[in-house]
């Protein structure tokens, strides 16, 4: 099931408070700032009521009495309250800002750490664009809600409580009028809840689709040009942005409708206070200052409730983002080391290398069956024994199961049935890191990281010296072209190695592999996408690299594996032939047909070039 389908189903779920409890768990590492913000917000709410009391005092004692007696004390108190208010606001803002920065870092670190632990199958099902949206915009949206909206909500509740307590003490009848409006507002809020949530979730889902489309558009720019897909891509992208615009407008419309409805309820309540309070003033039951206090407190107390409309809308939007953040954090890897294995060998982030055994390189498949999709087997009851240091070539049609075999050896996937042994021990009895740190893997399209050539070779072994790096490059024939570059080993390779040719990137990937000194090596179509000159260099590099190492070579060009110790012919997940090149040619079976057909095709291609 792909990410888009999962998201569409997910958006119809109700609010999950467990999601927010999980997110708030990250805030526990910044408790100090939460307490500062909460205390400052609570005191600010109390100060709001105190400010209105001082204003009521001024109206009754100065305006009503037509006297200036005590004006100095009033000024002193009023200025003092404003200074304290300013200090509390500063403390509140700094605490919330710090909390936001800390949470952004902590949650992104947790998500990135989680992504490092997930198996290949997760990335098969989840696009890069969706993951980028989750780690960037969704985290920012979620953290902003926690840092500001939730704490604003706390301040508003405190302001309401302080106001109600004070007003009940002064005149409980007028306070009851204002209090009566609150249940009505609660009913209105519940009414809008589901509608706002549904549209905000849809907006977030479409935003992820847009991020994914942008990512694919950039990564596949060359393919787009060669296939002349610009118009089709443009139409598809415009369709998605139009859908997002529609969803955003519907969400904004419902959120905007909430504000005037809430304001109308509040205005009616304040109007009722004005009518009842006006009668009480006429009958000398309360003073004008007290009536002014209740009118101002009615508006001020409901100001947080007005803000709740904004906070409520933000919360609904962030709920969808928070769900997506937790979706990543809750993702489970298909391949997990047992507790016993972790206790002995450690995990990905805390390895116990002192307990790691050396690898000889013996590999065995025992009755292994595997499928990527249930009911569609790729390997069926597969058996294979490889001696330490043996050079194994895997050949066959595309989709026959060649890459699956080496991926299982590397434990990138786990077989559904059977077992795989390294040096006679089931790979599940040792840690993933133990195995994969002893592997060398050169892909058809090698990936280089942004940085220098030296940095990229050192990725194979981070403690490698400059001399080790240069020796590795010389062994695979990469030193020759590196020396011709202006900055040599300190030349920047660009994003993904884009400043180098495919052949140059491949040679660097060979040097990176050899500096790690792997015991088991995999070459996956390593020469299929390079020119003839680069292929010769890579072939020579392979001879150096594979010497005395157990190796698996997936080859499209059969001429490149004629010297393999053993060639396995794979068809429909089964090994139908095996032997040396000479033995298989003598059998005149499936391999013979593949080889001779390919040989004829290459000869025809050469003849056409000569013409």
C-alpha positions as CSV (number, residue, x, y, z in Angstrom):
1,X,0.0,0.0,0.0
2,X,1.5,3.3,-1.0
3,X,1.8,6.4,1.2
4,X,-1.0,8.4,-0.6
5,X,-3.5,5.6,0.1
6,X,-2.4,5.3,3.7
7,X,-2.7,9.1,4.2
8,X,-6.2,9.2,2.6
9,X,-7.5,6.5,4.9
10,X,-5.8,8.1,8.0
11,X,-7.4,11.5,7.6
12,X,-10.9,10.1,8.5
13,X,-9.8,9.0,12.0
14,X,-10.9,10.9,15.1
15,X,-8.5,13.0,17.1
16,X,-6.1,10.7,18.9
17,X,-5.0,12.2,22.2
18,X,-2.3,9.5,22.5
19,X,-0.6,11.2,19.5
20,X,-0.3,14.5,21.5
21,X,0.8,12.7,24.6
22,X,3.6,11.1,22.5
23,X,4.6,14.5,21.1
24,X,4.5,16.1,24.5
25,X,6.9,13.4,25.7
26,X,9.6,15.3,23.9
27,X,8.7,18.5,25.8
28,X,9.7,16.7,29.0
29,X,13.3,17.4,28.1
30,X,12.6,21.1,28.3
31,X,10.5,21.2,31.5
32,X,12.1,24.3,32.8
33,X,10.9,26.4,29.8
34,X,7.4,24.9,30.1
35,X,7.2,25.9,33.7
36,X,8.5,29.4,33.0
37,X,6.0,29.9,30.2
38,X,3.1,28.4,32.2
39,X,3.9,30.5,35.3
40,X,4.3,33.7,33.3
41,X,1.1,33.0,31.4
42,X,-0.8,32.3,34.6
43,X,0.5,35.5,36.3
44,X,-0.4,37.5,33.2
45,X,-4.0,36.3,33.4
46,X,-4.2,37.4,37.0
47,X,-2.7,40.8,36.1
48,X,-5.3,41.3,33.5
49,X,-8.0,41.2,36.2
50,X,-5.9,43.4,38.5
51,X,-5.5,46.0,35.8
52,X,-9.3,46.2,35.4
53,X,-9.7,46.5,39.2
54,X,-7.3,49.5,39.2
55,X,-9.3,51.0,36.3
56,X,-12.5,50.6,38.3
57,X,-10.9,52.2,41.3
58,X,-9.9,55.2,39.0
59,X,-13.5,55.6,37.7
60,X,-15.1,55.6,41.1
61,X,-12.5,57.5,43.1
62,X,-11.4,60.1,40.6
63,X,-14.1,60.5,37.9
64,X,-17.1,59.7,40.0
65,X,-16.0,61.6,43.1
66,X,-14.6,64.5,41.0
67,X,-11.4,64.4,43.1
68,X,-7.6,63.9,42.5
69,X,-6.8,62.7,45.9
70,X,-4.6,59.6,45.8
71,X,-3.8,60.0,42.1
72,X,0.0,59.5,42.8
73,X,-0.7,56.1,44.3
74,X,-2.9,55.2,41.3
75,X,-0.1,56.2,38.8
76,X,2.5,54.2,40.8
77,X,0.3,51.1,40.9
78,X,-0.7,51.3,37.2
79,X,2.9,51.8,36.0
80,X,4.1,49.0,38.3
81,X,1.5,46.6,36.9
82,X,2.5,47.5,33.3
83,X,6.2,46.9,34.1
84,X,5.5,43.6,35.7
85,X,3.3,42.7,32.7
86,X,6.1,43.6,30.3
87,X,8.6,41.4,32.2
88,X,6.2,38.5,32.3
89,X,5.5,38.8,28.5
90,X,9.3,38.9,27.8
91,X,9.8,35.8,30.0
92,X,6.8,34.0,28.3
93,X,8.1,34.8,24.8
94,X,11.7,33.7,25.5
95,X,10.6,30.5,27.1
96,X,8.2,29.6,24.2
97,X,10.8,30.4,21.6
98,X,13.4,28.3,23.4
99,X,11.0,25.4,23.8
100,X,10.1,25.6,20.1
101,X,13.8,25.5,19.0
102,X,14.5,22.6,21.4
103,X,11.5,20.6,20.3
104,X,12.3,21.1,16.6
105,X,15.8,19.7,17.1
106,X,14.7,16.8,19.4
107,X,11.9,15.5,17.2
108,X,13.9,15.8,14.0
109,X,16.7,14.0,15.6
110,X,14.3,11.3,16.7
111,X,12.8,11.0,13.2
112,X,16.2,10.9,11.5
113,X,17.4,8.3,14.0
114,X,14.3,6.2,13.3
115,X,14.8,6.4,9.5
116,X,18.3,5.0,10.0
117,X,16.9,1.9,11.6
118,X,14.1,1.1,9.1
119,X,14.6,-1.7,6.5
120,X,14.6,-1.3,2.8
121,X,10.9,-2.4,2.5
122,X,9.8,0.8,4.3
123,X,11.5,3.0,1.7
124,X,10.1,0.8,-1.1
125,X,6.6,1.8,0.1
126,X,7.2,5.4,1.1
127,X,8.3,8.2,-1.3
128,X,11.1,10.7,-0.5
129,X,8.7,13.6,-0.8
130,X,6.4,12.2,1.9
131,X,9.3,11.7,4.2
132,X,10.7,15.2,3.6
133,X,7.3,16.7,4.4
134,X,7.1,14.8,7.6
135,X,10.6,15.6,8.8
136,X,10.4,19.3,7.9
137,X,7.0,21.1,7.6
138,X,5.0,18.6,9.7
139,X,7.5,18.8,12.6
140,X,7.6,22.6,12.4
141,X,3.8,22.8,12.4
142,X,3.4,20.4,15.3
143,X,6.1,22.1,17.4
144,X,4.7,25.5,16.8
145,X,1.3,24.3,18.2
146,X,2.9,22.9,21.3
147,X,5.2,25.9,21.9
148,X,2.6,28.6,21.4
149,X,-1.0,27.4,20.9
150,X,-1.1,25.0,23.9
151,X,0.6,27.5,26.2
152,X,-1.6,30.3,24.9
153,X,-4.5,28.0,25.7
154,X,-3.2,27.6,29.2
155,X,-2.9,31.4,29.6
156,X,-6.4,31.9,28.3
157,X,-7.9,29.4,30.7
158,X,-6.1,31.0,33.6
159,X,-7.3,34.4,32.5
160,X,-10.9,33.1,32.4
161,X,-10.6,31.5,35.8
162,X,-9.1,34.6,37.4
163,X,-11.7,36.8,35.9
164,X,-14.6,34.5,36.9
165,X,-13.4,34.2,40.5
166,X,-12.9,37.9,40.9
167,X,-16.3,38.7,39.3
168,X,-18.2,36.2,41.5
169,X,-16.7,37.8,44.5
170,X,-17.7,41.3,43.4
171,X,-21.2,40.4,42.0
172,X,-22.2,36.8,41.4
173,X,-25.4,37.7,39.4
174,X,-23.5,39.6,36.7
175,X,-20.9,36.8,36.7
176,X,-23.5,34.2,36.1
177,X,-24.7,36.0,32.9
178,X,-21.2,35.8,31.4
179,X,-20.7,32.2,32.6
180,X,-23.9,31.1,30.9
181,X,-22.4,31.9,27.5
182,X,-19.6,29.4,27.9
183,X,-21.6,26.1,27.4
184,X,-23.1,27.6,24.2
185,X,-19.6,28.3,22.9
186,X,-18.5,24.8,23.8
187,X,-21.4,23.3,21.7
188,X,-20.4,25.5,18.8
189,X,-16.8,24.4,19.1
190,X,-17.7,20.7,19.0
191,X,-19.9,21.4,16.0
192,X,-17.0,22.9,14.0
193,X,-14.4,20.4,15.3
194,X,-14.9,17.5,12.8
195,X,-15.3,19.7,9.8
196,X,-12.2,21.7,10.4
197,X,-10.2,18.6,11.2
198,X,-11.3,16.8,8.0
199,X,-10.3,19.6,5.7
200,X,-7.0,20.4,7.4
201,X,-6.0,16.7,7.2
202,X,-6.8,16.8,3.5
203,X,-4.7,19.9,3.1
204,X,-1.7,18.3,4.7
205,X,-2.1,15.1,2.6
206,X,-2.1,17.2,-0.6
207,X,0.8,19.2,0.6
208,X,2.8,16.0,0.9
209,X,1.8,15.1,-2.6
210,X,3.1,18.5,-3.8
211,X,6.4,18.0,-2.0
212,X,6.8,14.6,-3.5
213,X,6.0,15.9,-7.0
214,X,8.6,18.7,-6.6
215,X,11.2,16.2,-5.4
216,X,10.5,13.8,-8.3
217,X,10.5,16.7,-10.8
218,X,14.0,17.8,-9.7
219,X,15.4,14.3,-9.4
220,X,13.9,13.2,-12.7
221,X,14.6,16.4,-14.6
222,X,16.7,14.7,-17.3
223,X,14.2,11.9,-17.8
224,X,11.4,14.5,-18.1
225,X,13.4,16.3,-20.8
226,X,14.2,13.1,-22.8
227,X,10.6,11.8,-22.6
228,X,9.1,15.3,-23.3
229,X,6.8,15.1,-20.3
230,X,6.9,18.7,-19.4
231,X,3.3,19.4,-20.3
232,X,1.9,16.3,-18.6
233,X,4.0,16.9,-15.5
234,X,2.7,20.5,-15.5
235,X,-0.9,19.4,-15.8
236,X,-0.6,16.8,-13.0
237,X,1.1,19.3,-10.7
238,X,-1.5,22.0,-11.4
239,X,-4.2,19.5,-10.6
240,X,-2.7,18.7,-7.2
241,X,-2.1,22.4,-6.3
242,X,-5.7,23.2,-7.4
243,X,-7.0,20.4,-5.1
244,X,-4.9,21.7,-2.2
245,X,-6.1,25.3,-2.8
246,X,-9.7,24.1,-2.7
247,X,-9.2,22.1,0.5
248,X,-7.3,25.1,2.1
249,X,-10.1,27.5,1.1
250,X,-12.8,25.2,2.6
251,X,-10.8,24.8,5.8
252,X,-10.3,28.6,6.0
253,X,-14.0,29.3,5.3
254,X,-15.1,27.0,8.2
255,X,-12.4,28.5,10.5
256,X,-13.5,32.0,9.5
257,X,-17.1,31.2,10.2
258,X,-16.3,30.1,13.7
259,X,-15.0,33.6,14.6
260,X,-18.2,35.7,14.0
261,X,-20.4,33.0,15.5
262,X,-18.3,33.1,18.7
263,X,-18.2,36.9,18.7
264,X,-21.9,37.1,18.4
265,X,-22.5,34.9,21.4
266,X,-20.0,36.9,23.4
267,X,-21.6,40.2,22.3
268,X,-25.0,39.0,23.4
269,X,-23.6,38.0,26.9
270,X,-21.9,41.4,27.3
271,X,-25.0,43.2,26.2
272,X,-27.0,41.3,28.8
273,X,-24.5,42.4,31.5
274,X,-24.8,46.0,30.3
275,X,-28.7,45.9,30.6
276,X,-28.7,44.2,34.0
277,X,-25.7,46.3,35.3
278,X,-27.3,49.5,34.0
279,X,-30.4,48.8,36.1
280,X,-28.2,48.1,39.2
281,X,-26.3,51.3,38.7
282,X,-29.6,53.2,38.5
283,X,-30.8,51.6,41.7
284,X,-27.5,52.3,43.4
285,X,-26.7,48.6,43.8
286,X,-23.3,48.8,42.1
287,X,-21.1,51.7,41.1
288,X,-20.3,52.8,37.5
289,X,-16.7,51.6,38.1
290,X,-18.0,48.1,38.9
291,X,-20.2,48.1,35.8
292,X,-17.3,49.2,33.7
293,X,-15.2,46.4,35.3
294,X,-17.8,43.8,34.3
295,X,-18.2,45.1,30.7
296,X,-14.4,45.2,30.2
297,X,-13.9,41.8,31.9
298,X,-16.7,40.4,29.7
299,X,-14.8,41.4,26.6
300,X,-11.4,40.6,28.1
301,X,-12.4,37.3,29.6
302,X,-13.9,36.3,26.2
303,X,-10.8,37.5,24.3
304,X,-9.1,34.2,25.1
305,X,-12.2,32.4,23.9
306,X,-12.0,34.4,20.7
307,X,-8.4,33.3,20.4
308,X,-9.5,29.8,21.0
309,X,-11.1,29.9,17.6
310,X,-7.7,30.6,16.1
311,X,-6.0,28.1,18.4
312,X,-8.7,25.6,17.7
313,X,-8.2,25.9,13.9
314,X,-4.4,25.7,14.4
315,X,-4.8,22.7,16.6
316,X,-6.9,20.9,14.0
317,X,-4.3,21.6,11.3
318,X,-1.5,20.5,13.6
319,X,-3.3,17.3,14.6
320,X,-2.9,16.1,11.1
321,X,0.8,17.0,11.0
322,X,1.3,15.4,14.5
323,X,-0.3,12.2,13.2
324,X,2.2,12.1,10.3
325,X,5.2,12.8,12.6
326,X,4.1,9.9,14.9
327,X,3.5,7.8,11.8
328,X,7.3,7.9,11.1
329,X,8.3,7.5,14.8
330,X,6.0,4.5,15.1
331,X,7.2,2.8,11.9
332,X,8.5,-0.7,12.6
333,X,11.4,-2.2,10.7
334,X,10.8,-5.6,9.1
335,X,14.2,-6.7,10.3
336,X,14.9,-6.4,14.1
337,X,17.7,-8.0,16.1
338,X,16.6,-10.1,19.0
339,X,17.2,-8.9,22.6
340,X,19.9,-11.6,23.0
341,X,21.7,-10.4,19.9
342,X,21.6,-6.7,21.0
343,X,22.8,-7.7,24.4
344,X,25.9,-9.3,22.9
345,X,26.6,-7.4,19.7
346,X,25.0,-4.0,20.5
347,X,22.7,-2.1,18.1
348,X,23.2,0.4,15.2
349,X,24.0,3.3,17.5
350,X,25.8,1.5,20.4
351,X,27.8,-1.4,18.9
352,X,29.8,-3.8,21.1
353,X,32.6,-4.4,18.6
354,X,34.7,-6.2,21.1
355,X,32.3,-9.1,20.9
356,X,32.2,-9.3,17.1
357,X,33.7,-12.4,15.5
358,X,35.8,-12.3,12.3
359,X,34.2,-13.3,9.0
360,X,35.7,-16.0,6.8
361,X,33.1,-15.6,4.1
362,X,31.2,-18.9,3.9
363,X,27.6,-18.3,2.8
364,X,24.8,-20.8,2.7
365,X,21.1,-20.6,1.8
366,X,18.9,-23.4,3.2
367,X,15.5,-23.8,1.7
368,X,15.0,-20.1,1.4
369,X,11.7,-18.7,0.1
370,X,11.0,-14.9,-0.2
371,X,8.4,-12.6,-1.6
372,X,8.1,-8.8,-1.7
373,X,4.3,-9.1,-2.0
374,X,2.4,-11.9,-0.3
375,X,1.4,-14.6,-2.8
376,X,4.0,-13.6,-5.4
377,X,7.2,-15.6,-4.5
378,X,10.5,-14.4,-5.9
379,X,12.6,-17.2,-4.5
380,X,11.2,-20.7,-3.9
381,X,13.0,-23.2,-1.7
382,X,16.4,-21.8,-2.8
383,X,19.6,-23.6,-1.7
384,X,23.2,-22.5,-2.2
385,X,26.6,-23.1,-0.6
386,X,29.4,-20.7,-1.2
387,X,33.0,-21.3,0.0
388,X,35.0,-18.6,1.6
389,X,36.8,-16.6,-1.1
390,X,34.7,-18.0,-3.9
391,X,33.7,-15.8,-6.8
392,X,30.0,-16.3,-7.7
393,X,28.4,-14.8,-10.7
394,X,24.6,-14.5,-10.9
395,X,23.0,-14.3,-14.4
396,X,19.5,-14.5,-15.8
397,X,16.7,-12.4,-17.2
398,X,15.6,-9.2,-15.5
399,X,13.3,-10.0,-12.5
400,X,14.6,-13.6,-12.2
401,X,15.7,-13.0,-8.5
402,X,19.4,-12.1,-8.8
403,X,19.3,-8.9,-6.8
404,X,17.0,-10.5,-4.3
405,X,19.6,-13.2,-3.5
406,X,22.4,-10.7,-2.8
407,X,20.0,-8.4,-0.8
408,X,19.1,-11.4,1.4
409,X,22.8,-12.1,1.9
410,X,23.3,-8.5,3.0
411,X,20.2,-8.8,5.2
412,X,18.5,-5.9,3.6
413,X,15.4,-8.1,3.6
414,X,14.5,-11.2,5.7
415,X,13.3,-14.5,4.1
416,X,9.9,-15.7,5.0
417,X,11.1,-19.3,5.1
418,X,14.4,-21.0,5.5
419,X,17.6,-19.6,6.8
420,X,20.8,-18.0,5.6
421,X,24.1,-18.8,7.3
422,X,27.4,-16.9,7.4
423,X,30.3,-19.1,8.5
424,X,27.8,-21.7,9.6
425,X,25.8,-19.4,11.9
426,X,22.3,-18.1,11.1
427,X,22.5,-14.4,10.3
428,X,19.6,-13.8,12.7
429,X,21.9,-14.8,15.6
430,X,24.2,-11.9,14.9
431,X,23.5,-8.2,14.6
432,X,22.7,-6.4,11.3
433,X,25.6,-4.0,11.9
434,X,28.1,-6.9,12.4
435,X,27.2,-8.3,9.0
436,X,26.8,-5.1,7.0
437,X,30.0,-3.6,8.4
438,X,31.8,-6.5,6.7
439,X,30.1,-6.1,3.4
440,X,31.2,-4.2,0.3
441,X,28.5,-3.2,-2.1
442,X,29.0,-1.4,-5.4
443,X,25.8,-0.5,-7.2
444,X,25.0,0.1,-10.9
445,X,24.4,3.7,-10.1
446,X,26.8,4.6,-7.2
447,X,25.8,7.3,-4.8
448,X,28.4,9.9,-3.7
449,X,27.8,12.3,-0.9
450,X,28.3,16.0,-1.1
451,X,31.9,16.8,-0.2
452,X,35.3,16.0,-1.5
453,X,36.6,12.8,-3.2
454,X,38.7,12.2,-0.1
455,X,35.6,12.4,2.1
456,X,33.7,10.0,-0.1
457,X,36.4,7.3,0.0
458,X,36.8,7.8,3.7
459,X,33.1,6.9,4.2
460,X,34.2,3.3,3.7
461,X,36.2,3.6,7.0
462,X,36.0,6.8,8.9
463,X,39.4,6.3,10.7
464,X,41.2,5.8,7.4
465,X,44.3,8.0,6.9
466,X,45.0,10.0,3.8
467,X,47.6,7.4,2.9
468,X,45.0,4.6,3.2
469,X,42.7,6.6,1.0
470,X,45.2,7.2,-1.7
471,X,46.4,3.6,-1.7
472,X,42.9,2.4,-2.1
473,X,42.4,4.7,-5.1
474,X,45.6,3.5,-6.7
475,X,44.5,-0.2,-6.2
476,X,41.4,0.4,-8.3
477,X,42.9,2.8,-10.8
478,X,41.1,5.9,-9.6
479,X,44.2,7.7,-8.6
480,X,45.1,8.3,-12.2
481,X,42.1,10.6,-13.0
482,X,42.0,12.1,-9.5
483,X,45.5,13.5,-9.9
484,X,44.5,15.3,-13.1
485,X,41.8,17.3,-11.3
486,X,42.8,20.8,-10.1
487,X,42.3,20.0,-6.4
488,X,43.0,16.3,-6.6
489,X,41.5,14.4,-3.7
490,X,40.1,17.6,-2.3
491,X,37.9,18.2,-5.4
492,X,34.2,18.6,-4.6
493,X,32.0,15.9,-6.2
494,X,28.7,17.9,-6.1
495,X,25.3,16.6,-5.0
496,X,25.1,12.9,-5.7
497,X,28.5,13.1,-7.4
498,X,27.0,15.2,-10.2
499,X,30.3,16.9,-11.1
500,X,31.9,13.6,-12.1
501,X,31.2,11.1,-14.8
502,X,29.5,7.7,-14.1
503,X,32.8,5.9,-14.6
504,X,34.6,8.2,-12.2
505,X,31.9,7.8,-9.6
506,X,32.1,4.1,-10.0
507,X,35.9,4.0,-9.5
508,X,35.5,6.1,-6.3
509,X,32.9,3.8,-5.0
510,X,35.3,0.9,-5.6
511,X,38.0,2.8,-3.7
512,X,35.5,3.5,-0.9
513,X,34.7,-0.2,-0.7
514,X,38.3,-1.4,-0.7
515,X,39.3,1.0,2.1
516,X,36.7,-0.8,4.3
517,X,38.4,-4.1,3.6
518,X,35.1,-6.1,3.3
519,X,35.1,-9.9,3.6
520,X,32.0,-10.4,1.4
521,X,31.6,-8.3,-1.7
522,X,28.7,-7.6,-4.0
523,X,28.9,-6.0,-7.5
524,X,25.4,-5.2,-8.8
525,X,25.7,-4.5,-12.5
526,X,28.7,-2.4,-11.7
527,X,29.8,-1.9,-15.4
528,X,26.5,-1.8,-17.2
529,X,26.2,1.9,-17.4
530,X,29.7,3.0,-18.1
531,X,31.7,3.5,-21.3
532,X,34.2,0.9,-22.7
533,X,37.3,2.7,-21.3
534,X,35.8,2.9,-17.8
535,X,34.6,-0.7,-18.0
536,X,38.2,-1.9,-18.6
537,X,39.4,0.1,-15.6
538,X,36.5,-1.2,-13.5
539,X,37.3,-4.8,-14.6
540,X,40.9,-4.4,-13.5
541,X,39.7,-2.8,-10.2
542,X,37.3,-5.8,-9.7
543,X,40.2,-8.3,-10.1
544,X,42.1,-6.4,-7.3
545,X,39.1,-5.9,-5.1
546,X,37.7,-9.5,-5.3
547,X,40.9,-11.3,-4.7
548,X,40.6,-13.7,-1.7
549,X,37.1,-12.3,-0.9
550,X,33.8,-14.1,-1.1
551,X,32.0,-12.2,-3.9
552,X,28.7,-12.1,-5.7
553,X,28.6,-10.5,-9.1
554,X,25.3,-9.6,-10.8
555,X,26.1,-9.2,-14.5
556,X,24.2,-8.2,-17.6
557,X,27.2,-8.5,-19.9
558,X,28.1,-12.2,-19.6
559,X,31.5,-11.6,-21.0
560,X,32.5,-9.9,-17.8
561,X,31.9,-13.0,-15.7
562,X,33.7,-15.7,-17.7
563,X,36.4,-15.9,-15.1
564,X,34.1,-16.4,-12.1
565,X,34.7,-19.5,-10.0
566,X,31.0,-20.4,-10.4
567,X,28.2,-19.0,-12.5
568,X,24.6,-19.5,-11.3
569,X,21.8,-19.2,-13.8
570,X,18.7,-17.9,-12.1
571,X,15.2,-18.2,-13.6
572,X,11.9,-17.5,-11.8
573,X,13.7,-17.6,-8.4
574,X,15.3,-21.0,-9.0
575,X,18.8,-22.0,-9.9
576,X,18.5,-23.9,-13.1
577,X,22.2,-24.2,-13.9
578,X,25.6,-23.8,-12.2
579,X,29.2,-24.2,-13.1
580,X,32.2,-22.5,-14.6
581,X,31.9,-20.7,-18.0
582,X,33.6,-23.6,-19.8
583,X,31.3,-26.2,-18.1
584,X,28.1,-24.3,-18.9
585,X,29.1,-23.7,-22.5
586,X,29.8,-27.4,-22.9
587,X,26.3,-28.2,-21.6
588,X,24.7,-26.1,-24.3
589,X,21.8,-25.3,-22.1
590,X,20.1,-22.0,-20.9
591,X,23.4,-20.2,-20.2
592,X,24.8,-21.3,-23.6
593,X,21.8,-19.7,-25.3
594,X,22.0,-16.5,-23.3
595,X,25.7,-16.1,-24.0
596,X,25.6,-16.9,-27.7
597,X,22.6,-14.6,-28.3
598,X,24.3,-11.8,-26.4
599,X,27.6,-12.4,-28.3
600,X,25.8,-12.3,-31.7
601,X,24.0,-9.0,-30.6
602,X,27.3,-7.4,-29.6
603,X,28.9,-8.4,-32.9
604,X,25.9,-7.0,-34.9
605,X,26.2,-3.7,-32.9
606,X,29.9,-3.5,-33.6
607,X,29.2,-4.0,-37.3
608,X,26.6,-1.3,-37.4
609,X,29.1,1.1,-35.7
610,X,31.7,0.3,-38.4
611,X,29.2,1.2,-41.1
